[in-house]
Amino acid sequence: MPKNLVAPNVLLVFPRFNPNSFWSLAPVCEMWGARCPAPPLGLITLAALLPSGWNVRLINRNSEELTPDELGWADLVMTGGMLPQQDDTLALIELAHTHAKPVVVGGPDATSSPEAYRSADFLVLGEAEAVIQDFVKAWSGGADRGVFEAPKFTVDVTTTPIPRFDLLKFDHYLYVGIQFSRGCPFNCEFCDIIELYGRVPRAKSNAQMLAELDALHAAGYRGHVDFVDDNLIGNKKALKRFLPELAAWQKAHRYPFEFTTEASMNLADDRELLMMLREANFIGIFVGIESPDPETLIATQKKQNTRRSLADSVHRIYAAGLYVIAGFIVGFDTEQSAVADAMIDCIEATGIPVAMVGLLTALPNTQLTRRLTREGRLLPFKAVAGGGDQCTSGLNFVTLRPRRDVLIDFRAILASVYEPTAYFARVRRLGRALDRPRHASAIDWKIVGKELRALARILWTMNVKRPDLRSHFWATIMDCLRHQPRNFEAVLTMSVMYLHLGAFAKVLIASLDQQIAELDAAPAPELPLLPAA
């Protein structure tokens, strides 16, 4: 019987991430009174794509419980996420089915590995804008199963609606995400972004982005906003048209938002663009450095990081007032035995406090995975413990260097860069190098109260709960106040990040010690190879 006579109740559910991951940030969330880092931008955008008459609720399993009452209300459960959420997504499908609720799964992991989600009733694969109406038509017509796949890279993102910010409980989150563009012009072998969104970045219009910011502002949100683009500067022309309007919007609204994003290292070559980001109140950026070894960068098709001093590039970004968080990867085929020392030296020379160091992972449907499959070196992904998080898993292939040596190098890097003396020394160098601008922001007493409560929790934790960090913390704070007091917020944030990163590094090191001991006890290959293509 057709269902279009009744508007369905749609329960959007965001699956849990592994709580023990680089990005879980539980102690940081605790300091700022949040429950998890960020809301699900994909699901609130999906909500805006659904028919306006449909009744929609959102549950984020990282910040709240999914109750039997919520499931009882729903006619349809819609979910999906990234690879580190796969286990909880599958558990959610099973839970919904026990309540006789049909489940729709979409998102990047389902698009990359649809076979993993065979238990779902419906699959919506690819970019939702291009295919969601096909699903809506089928559901309304009475379909109870189906696979709907969008053609690749065809979505005109200028037609993407404003996300349903009204569905969010802002006090649950450290920050909120928005998106300007999709895709990246580079061709890194290990990256799945170009497989999901293409190499021709598609950007939203200026008016569209300002309308999103107006909506977020009208919803009452103030504070940290992350541009979730995988490379914000992938389409420089579009970005340079947008940033002056963004800066003017910020000034007119007295800078209610401070922005972060992700971009490629060649940002450091464009002073004009750096100054535009500065004027719009961008405060930080994530860059993928991956490796300090030029041979490795060339082999993995990350040539944009070669022919440059990484330290000089990072310090040019600091001089524009943006801190840098960077990603590093251990386990490339071209690595030499000195990789640990070279990576530690790079992290110290750049003065980057937060270095996301992980093991190389062959993600589904990447050039790397296809090559390793041809070479007969790929291992079953789920056989690697903690599958989905490159810090806690990775190396899902037969390495050219002895696996034990790779793990020992990874351990050495973690032990060095997350030793508290070394970490806080980098925070102090960052605090001196940053040149934050003075923007005349409005005083929001609600935000002031929240920040004062956070400061009280931080001082209590750093002095009473973590006396081992007391001297490092105060040396860093006083150094900042003496030399660059404008950088206090950034220095305080980086200091608090150690509460998570230091503990996380210890967990990783203990796991690595166990893996190394197991290799020493049984040096034969411990996992079966997948057949070569």
C-alpha positions as CSV (number, residue, x, y, z in Angstrom):
1,M,0.0,0.0,0.0
2,P,1.4,3.4,-0.8
3,K,2.6,5.3,2.3
4,N,2.4,8.8,0.9
5,L,-0.9,9.5,2.6
6,V,0.8,9.8,5.9
7,A,4.0,11.8,6.7
8,P,6.4,9.4,8.3
9,N,8.2,9.9,11.6
10,V,11.9,9.8,10.7
11,L,14.5,9.1,13.3
12,L,18.0,10.3,12.3
13,V,20.6,8.4,14.4
14,F,24.3,9.2,14.3
15,P,26.3,6.1,15.3
16,R,29.0,6.1,18.0
17,F,32.6,6.5,17.3
18,N,35.2,4.4,19.1
19,P,35.6,6.3,22.4
20,N,39.3,5.6,22.5
21,S,40.4,7.5,19.4
22,F,42.5,10.5,18.5
23,W,39.5,12.6,17.9
24,S,37.3,11.5,20.8
25,L,38.7,14.3,23.0
26,A,36.7,13.3,26.0
27,P,38.7,15.2,28.6
28,V,38.7,18.3,26.4
29,C,34.9,18.1,26.1
30,E,34.7,17.7,29.9
31,M,36.6,20.9,30.4
32,W,34.3,22.9,28.2
33,G,31.1,21.3,29.4
34,A,30.4,19.5,26.1
35,R,29.5,15.8,25.5
36,C,31.3,15.2,22.2
37,P,33.3,17.2,19.7
38,A,30.9,17.9,16.8
39,P,27.3,17.3,15.5
40,P,26.6,15.2,12.4
41,L,26.5,17.8,9.6
42,G,25.6,15.1,7.0
43,L,22.5,14.1,8.9
44,I,21.2,17.6,9.5
45,T,21.8,18.3,5.8
46,L,19.9,15.1,4.9
47,A,17.1,16.3,7.1
48,A,16.8,19.5,5.0
49,L,16.6,17.4,1.9
50,L,13.7,15.3,3.1
51,P,10.1,16.5,2.3
52,S,9.1,19.4,4.5
53,G,6.0,17.5,5.8
54,W,8.1,14.6,7.2
55,N,8.5,14.6,11.0
56,V,12.2,14.5,11.8
57,R,14.1,13.9,15.1
58,L,17.9,13.5,15.6
59,I,19.7,11.3,18.1
60,N,23.5,11.5,18.3
61,R,24.7,8.3,20.1
62,N,27.9,10.0,21.0
63,S,26.1,12.5,23.2
64,E,22.8,10.9,24.2
65,E,21.1,7.6,24.5
66,L,18.7,6.1,21.9
67,T,15.7,5.1,24.0
68,P,13.0,2.5,23.2
69,D,10.5,5.4,23.2
70,E,12.4,7.1,20.4
71,L,12.4,3.9,18.4
72,G,8.8,3.4,19.1
73,W,8.0,6.8,17.7
74,A,9.8,6.2,14.5
75,D,8.4,4.8,11.2
76,L,11.8,4.9,9.7
77,V,15.4,5.0,11.0
78,M,18.0,6.8,8.8
79,T,21.7,6.5,9.8
80,G,25.3,6.2,8.4
81,G,28.7,7.6,9.0
82,M,32.4,6.9,8.6
83,L,34.5,3.7,8.8
84,P,35.2,4.1,12.6
85,Q,31.4,4.1,13.1
86,Q,30.8,0.9,11.2
87,D,30.4,-1.4,14.2
88,D,27.9,0.8,15.9
89,T,26.0,1.3,12.6
90,L,25.6,-2.4,12.3
91,A,24.5,-2.7,15.9
92,L,22.0,0.0,15.3
93,I,20.5,-1.8,12.3
94,E,20.1,-4.9,14.4
95,L,18.5,-2.9,17.3
96,A,16.0,-1.2,14.9
97,H,15.1,-4.5,13.4
98,T,14.3,-5.9,16.8
99,H,11.7,-3.1,17.1
100,A,10.5,-3.9,13.5
101,K,11.7,-0.6,12.2
102,P,13.1,-0.3,8.6
103,V,16.6,1.2,8.3
104,V,18.2,3.4,5.7
105,V,22.0,3.6,5.6
106,G,24.0,6.2,3.7
107,G,27.2,8.2,4.1
108,P,30.8,7.7,3.1
109,D,31.4,4.3,4.6
110,A,28.3,2.7,3.1
111,T,29.3,4.3,-0.2
112,S,32.8,2.8,0.0
113,S,31.7,-0.6,1.4
114,P,28.0,-1.2,0.6
115,E,28.6,-5.0,1.1
116,A,29.1,-4.3,4.8
117,Y,25.6,-3.1,5.2
118,R,23.6,-5.8,3.5
119,S,21.4,-6.1,6.6
120,A,20.0,-2.6,6.0
121,D,16.6,-2.3,4.3
122,F,17.7,0.6,2.1
123,L,21.1,1.9,0.9
124,V,21.5,5.4,-0.3
125,L,25.0,5.6,-1.8
126,G,26.9,8.6,-2.9
127,E,26.0,12.3,-2.5
128,A,22.5,12.5,-1.1
129,E,21.4,15.5,-3.1
130,A,21.6,13.5,-6.3
131,V,19.6,10.5,-5.1
132,I,17.5,11.1,-2.0
133,Q,14.4,12.0,-4.0
134,D,14.5,8.6,-5.7
135,F,14.5,7.0,-2.3
136,V,11.6,9.2,-1.1
137,K,9.6,8.3,-4.2
138,A,10.2,4.6,-3.6
139,W,9.4,4.7,0.1
140,S,6.2,6.8,-0.4
141,G,5.2,4.3,-3.1
142,G,5.4,1.3,-0.7
143,A,8.9,-0.1,-1.3
144,D,10.4,-1.9,1.6
145,R,13.9,-2.5,0.2
146,G,16.2,-0.9,-2.3
147,V,19.6,0.5,-3.3
148,F,19.8,4.0,-4.6
149,E,23.2,5.1,-6.0
150,A,24.0,8.6,-7.1
151,P,26.2,9.2,-10.2
152,K,29.7,10.3,-9.0
153,F,30.6,14.0,-8.7
154,T,27.5,15.4,-10.4
155,V,26.0,17.3,-7.5
156,D,25.8,21.1,-7.9
157,V,26.5,22.1,-4.3
158,T,24.9,25.5,-4.9
159,T,21.6,23.6,-4.7
160,T,22.4,22.1,-1.3
161,P,19.9,23.4,1.3
162,I,20.8,25.0,4.6
163,P,21.3,22.3,7.2
164,R,18.7,21.8,9.9
165,F,20.6,23.6,12.7
166,D,17.3,23.6,14.7
167,L,17.7,19.9,15.3
168,L,20.9,20.4,17.3
169,K,21.5,20.8,21.0
170,F,24.4,23.2,20.8
171,D,25.5,22.7,24.4
172,H,26.4,19.1,23.6
173,Y,29.2,20.1,21.3
174,L,32.6,21.7,21.3
175,Y,32.0,23.2,17.8
176,V,29.7,23.1,14.8
177,G,30.6,22.2,11.2
178,I,29.7,23.8,7.9
179,Q,30.8,23.0,4.4
180,F,32.0,25.4,1.6
181,S,33.2,22.9,-1.0
182,R,33.6,19.2,-1.8
183,G,36.6,17.5,-3.4
184,C,40.4,18.0,-3.5
185,P,42.6,18.6,-6.6
186,F,45.4,16.4,-5.4
187,N,45.9,12.7,-6.0
188,C,47.3,11.2,-2.8
189,E,47.4,7.4,-3.2
190,F,46.1,6.6,0.3
191,C,43.2,9.2,0.4
192,D,39.5,8.2,-0.2
193,I,38.3,11.8,-0.5
194,I,39.0,12.0,-4.2
195,E,37.2,8.6,-4.7
196,L,34.1,9.9,-2.8
197,Y,34.0,13.5,-4.0
198,G,36.3,13.9,-7.0
199,R,39.3,16.0,-7.9
200,V,37.4,19.1,-9.1
201,P,36.3,20.9,-6.0
202,R,32.8,22.2,-6.2
203,A,32.0,25.3,-4.1
204,K,28.8,26.8,-2.8
205,S,27.9,30.4,-3.7
206,N,28.7,33.3,-1.4
207,A,25.1,34.1,-0.8
208,Q,24.4,30.5,0.1
209,M,27.2,30.4,2.7
210,L,26.2,33.7,4.2
211,A,22.6,32.4,4.5
212,E,23.9,29.3,6.4
213,L,25.9,31.6,8.7
214,D,22.7,33.7,9.2
215,A,20.8,30.6,10.1
216,L,23.4,29.4,12.5
217,H,23.6,32.8,14.1
218,A,19.8,33.1,14.3
219,A,19.6,29.7,16.0
220,G,21.7,31.3,18.8
221,Y,25.0,29.6,18.3
222,R,28.2,31.5,19.0
223,G,31.8,30.3,19.1
224,H,33.9,27.7,17.2
225,V,32.8,26.8,13.6
226,D,34.7,24.3,11.6
227,F,34.7,24.4,7.8
228,V,34.7,20.6,7.3
229,D,36.0,20.8,3.7
230,D,38.8,18.2,3.1
231,N,40.8,21.0,1.4
232,L,39.3,24.5,1.8
233,I,41.8,25.9,-0.7
234,G,41.1,23.3,-3.4
235,N,39.2,25.9,-5.3
236,K,41.2,29.1,-4.6
237,K,39.3,31.3,-7.0
238,A,36.0,30.6,-5.3
239,L,37.5,30.9,-1.9
240,K,39.1,34.3,-2.6
241,R,35.7,35.5,-3.9
242,F,34.1,34.3,-0.7
243,L,36.5,35.3,2.1
244,P,36.1,39.1,1.7
245,E,32.4,38.7,2.1
246,L,32.9,36.4,5.0
247,A,35.2,39.0,6.7
248,A,32.6,41.7,6.1
249,W,29.8,39.5,7.6
250,Q,32.0,38.8,10.6
251,K,32.7,42.4,11.2
252,A,29.1,43.4,10.8
253,H,28.0,40.8,13.4
254,R,31.0,41.6,15.6
255,Y,32.8,38.3,15.1
256,P,30.4,35.8,16.6
257,F,32.4,32.9,15.1
258,E,36.0,31.7,15.0
259,F,36.8,29.3,12.3
260,T,39.0,26.3,11.7
261,T,39.4,24.1,8.7
262,E,41.6,21.7,6.7
263,A,43.9,22.7,3.8
264,S,46.9,21.6,1.9
265,M,50.4,22.9,2.9
266,N,50.6,25.0,-0.2
267,L,48.4,27.5,1.6
268,A,51.7,28.8,3.1
269,D,52.8,30.0,-0.4
270,D,49.9,32.4,-0.7
271,R,50.3,35.3,1.6
272,E,47.2,37.0,0.2
273,L,45.0,34.0,1.0
274,L,46.5,33.8,4.5
275,M,45.7,37.4,5.2
276,M,42.1,36.8,4.0
277,L,41.7,33.9,6.4
278,R,43.1,36.1,9.1
279,E,40.6,38.9,8.4
280,A,37.7,36.4,8.5
281,N,38.9,35.2,11.9
282,F,40.2,31.8,11.1
283,I,42.2,30.6,14.1
284,G,43.5,27.1,13.1
285,I,44.1,24.7,10.4
286,F,44.7,21.0,10.0
287,V,47.3,20.0,7.3
288,G,48.4,16.6,6.1
289,I,52.2,16.6,6.3
290,E,52.3,12.8,6.3
291,S,56.1,12.4,6.1
292,P,59.2,14.6,6.2
293,D,60.8,12.3,3.5
294,P,60.6,13.7,0.0
295,E,61.0,10.2,-1.6
296,T,57.9,9.0,0.4
297,L,55.9,12.1,-0.5
298,I,56.6,11.6,-4.2
299,A,55.9,7.8,-4.1
300,T,52.5,8.4,-2.4
301,Q,51.7,11.3,-4.9
302,K,51.9,14.0,-2.2
303,K,54.2,16.1,-4.3
304,Q,52.7,19.4,-3.0
305,N,54.7,18.9,0.2
306,T,58.0,18.5,-1.5
307,R,60.4,21.3,-2.6
308,R,59.7,23.3,0.5
309,S,60.9,23.7,4.1
310,L,58.0,22.3,6.1
311,A,59.2,24.3,9.2
312,D,59.2,27.6,7.2
313,S,55.8,26.8,5.7
314,V,54.3,26.2,9.1
315,H,55.8,29.3,10.6
316,R,54.3,31.4,7.8
317,I,50.9,30.1,8.8
318,Y,51.6,30.9,12.4
319,A,52.6,34.5,11.4
320,A,49.2,34.9,9.8
321,G,47.6,34.0,13.2
322,L,46.6,30.4,12.6
323,Y,47.8,27.5,14.7
324,V,48.5,24.2,12.9
325,I,47.4,20.7,13.7
326,A,49.1,18.1,11.4
327,G,48.7,14.6,10.3
328,F,51.7,12.2,10.0
329,I,51.7,8.6,8.8
330,V,54.1,5.7,9.5
331,G,54.3,2.6,7.3
332,F,54.9,3.8,3.8
333,D,56.8,1.4,1.5
334,T,59.7,3.9,0.9
335,E,60.4,4.5,4.6
336,Q,63.9,4.1,5.8
337,S,65.1,3.0,9.3
338,A,65.6,6.7,10.3
339,V,61.9,7.6,9.9
340,A,61.3,8.0,13.6
341,D,64.1,10.5,14.2
342,A,63.2,12.4,11.0
343,M,59.5,12.7,12.0
344,I,60.3,13.7,15.6
345,D,62.7,16.4,14.3
346,C,60.0,17.6,11.9
347,I,57.4,17.9,14.6
348,E,59.9,19.8,16.9
349,A,61.1,22.1,14.1
350,T,57.6,23.1,13.1
351,G,56.6,23.6,16.8
352,I,53.3,21.7,16.2
353,P,51.9,20.6,19.5
354,V,49.0,18.4,18.2
355,A,50.5,15.9,15.8
356,M,48.1,13.2,14.7
357,V,50.6,10.3,14.1
358,G,49.0,7.2,12.7
359,L,49.8,4.0,10.9
360,L,49.2,3.8,7.2
361,T,45.8,2.3,6.4
362,A,44.6,1.0,3.1
363,L,41.1,2.4,3.1
364,P,38.4,0.8,0.8
365,N,38.4,2.0,-2.8
366,T,41.6,3.9,-2.8
367,Q,44.6,3.7,-5.2
368,L,46.6,2.3,-2.3
369,T,44.1,-0.6,-1.7
370,R,43.9,-1.4,-5.4
371,R,47.7,-1.5,-5.7
372,L,48.1,-3.7,-2.6
373,T,45.4,-6.0,-3.9
374,R,47.3,-6.4,-7.2
375,E,50.5,-7.1,-5.3
376,G,48.7,-9.7,-3.1
377,R,49.7,-7.7,0.1
378,L,46.3,-6.7,1.4
379,L,45.1,-8.2,4.7
380,P,41.4,-8.5,5.7
381,F,40.6,-5.1,7.2
382,K,38.4,-6.2,10.0
383,A,41.1,-8.7,11.2
384,V,43.1,-5.6,12.3
385,A,42.1,-4.7,15.8
386,G,40.3,-1.4,16.1
387,G,39.6,-1.3,12.4
388,G,38.8,2.2,11.1
389,D,41.0,4.4,13.2
390,Q,44.5,4.8,11.8
391,C,46.0,5.5,15.2
392,T,44.6,2.3,16.8
393,S,44.7,0.1,13.8
394,G,46.3,0.5,10.4
395,L,49.0,-1.6,8.6
396,N,46.2,-3.8,7.1
397,F,48.8,-5.0,4.6
398,V,52.1,-6.8,4.4
399,T,54.8,-4.1,5.0
400,L,58.0,-4.0,3.0
401,R,60.0,-3.2,6.1
402,P,59.7,-5.7,8.9
403,R,56.4,-5.0,10.6
404,R,58.1,-5.0,14.0
405,D,60.4,-2.2,12.9
406,V,57.4,-0.1,11.7
407,L,55.7,-0.6,15.1
408,I,58.8,0.3,17.0
409,D,59.2,3.5,15.0
410,F,55.6,4.4,15.6
411,R,56.1,3.8,19.3
412,A,59.3,5.9,19.4
413,I,57.5,8.9,17.8
414,L,54.6,8.7,20.2
415,A,56.8,8.4,23.2
416,S,58.9,11.4,22.2
417,V,56.3,13.9,21.0
418,Y,53.8,13.2,23.8
419,E,56.3,13.3,26.6
420,P,55.0,16.2,28.6
421,T,58.2,18.3,28.7
422,A,58.4,18.1,24.9
423,Y,54.7,18.7,24.3
424,F,54.4,21.8,26.5
425,A,57.7,23.3,25.1
426,R,56.1,23.1,21.6
427,V,53.0,24.9,23.0
428,R,55.2,27.6,24.3
429,R,56.9,28.0,21.0
430,L,53.5,28.2,19.3
431,G,52.4,30.8,21.8
432,R,55.3,33.0,20.9
433,A,55.1,32.5,17.1
434,L,51.3,33.1,16.6
435,D,50.4,36.6,15.6
436,R,46.7,36.8,16.4
437,P,44.8,39.8,15.1
438,R,42.6,42.1,17.3
439,H,39.0,41.8,16.3
440,A,36.4,43.9,18.0
441,S,34.1,41.0,19.0
442,A,30.8,41.5,20.9
443,I,30.6,40.5,24.5
444,D,28.1,37.7,25.0
445,W,27.7,37.2,28.7
446,K,26.3,33.7,28.2
447,I,29.6,32.7,26.4
448,V,31.7,34.6,29.0
449,G,30.0,32.6,31.8
450,K,30.6,29.3,29.9
451,E,34.3,30.2,29.4
452,L,34.8,31.2,33.1
453,R,33.3,27.8,34.2
454,A,35.6,26.1,31.7
455,L,38.6,28.0,33.1
456,A,37.7,27.0,36.6
457,R,37.5,23.3,35.6
458,I,40.9,23.6,33.8
459,L,42.6,25.2,36.8
460,W,41.2,22.6,39.1
461,T,42.3,19.7,36.8
462,M,45.8,21.1,36.1
463,N,46.5,21.8,39.7
464,V,44.6,19.2,41.8
465,K,43.7,16.2,39.6
466,R,46.8,16.3,37.5
467,P,49.6,17.6,39.7
468,D,52.1,15.9,37.4
469,L,51.2,18.6,34.8
470,R,51.1,21.6,37.1
471,S,54.6,22.9,36.5
472,H,54.4,22.4,32.7
473,F,51.0,24.1,32.6
474,W,52.0,27.2,34.6
475,A,55.3,27.6,32.8
476,T,53.4,27.6,29.5
477,I,50.6,30.0,30.6
478,M,53.1,32.5,32.2
479,D,55.3,32.4,29.1
480,C,52.3,33.2,26.9
481,L,51.1,36.1,29.2
482,R,54.6,37.5,29.3
483,H,55.3,37.3,25.6
484,Q,52.1,37.2,23.6
485,P,49.0,37.5,25.8
486,R,46.7,37.7,22.7
487,N,47.5,34.0,22.2
488,F,46.2,33.0,25.6
489,E,43.1,31.2,24.2
490,A,45.1,29.1,21.7
491,V,47.8,28.3,24.3
492,L,45.1,27.3,26.9
493,T,43.4,25.1,24.3
494,M,46.6,23.4,23.3
495,S,47.5,22.8,27.0
496,V,44.1,21.2,27.6
497,M,44.5,19.0,24.6
498,Y,47.3,17.2,26.4
499,L,44.8,15.8,28.9
500,H,43.5,13.7,26.0
501,L,46.6,13.2,23.9
502,G,49.0,12.3,26.7
503,A,46.6,9.6,27.9
504,F,45.8,8.4,24.4
505,A,49.5,8.1,23.6
506,K,50.0,5.9,26.7
507,V,47.1,3.6,25.5
508,L,48.7,3.3,22.1
509,I,52.1,2.6,23.5
510,A,50.7,-0.2,25.7
511,S,49.0,-1.7,22.7
512,L,52.1,-1.4,20.6
513,D,54.2,-3.1,23.3
514,Q,51.7,-6.0,23.2
515,Q,51.8,-6.3,19.4
516,I,55.6,-6.2,19.4
517,A,55.8,-8.9,22.1
518,E,53.4,-11.1,20.0
519,L,55.5,-10.6,16.9
520,D,58.6,-11.6,18.9
521,A,56.9,-14.7,20.2
522,A,55.4,-15.7,16.8
523,P,57.3,-13.9,14.0
524,A,55.5,-15.8,11.2
525,P,52.7,-13.8,9.4
526,E,49.8,-13.7,11.8
527,L,47.1,-12.8,9.3
528,P,46.0,-14.5,6.0
529,L,46.5,-12.5,2.8
530,L,43.7,-11.7,0.5
531,P,44.2,-13.3,-2.9
532,A,46.0,-11.1,-5.5
533,A,44.0,-9.6,-8.3
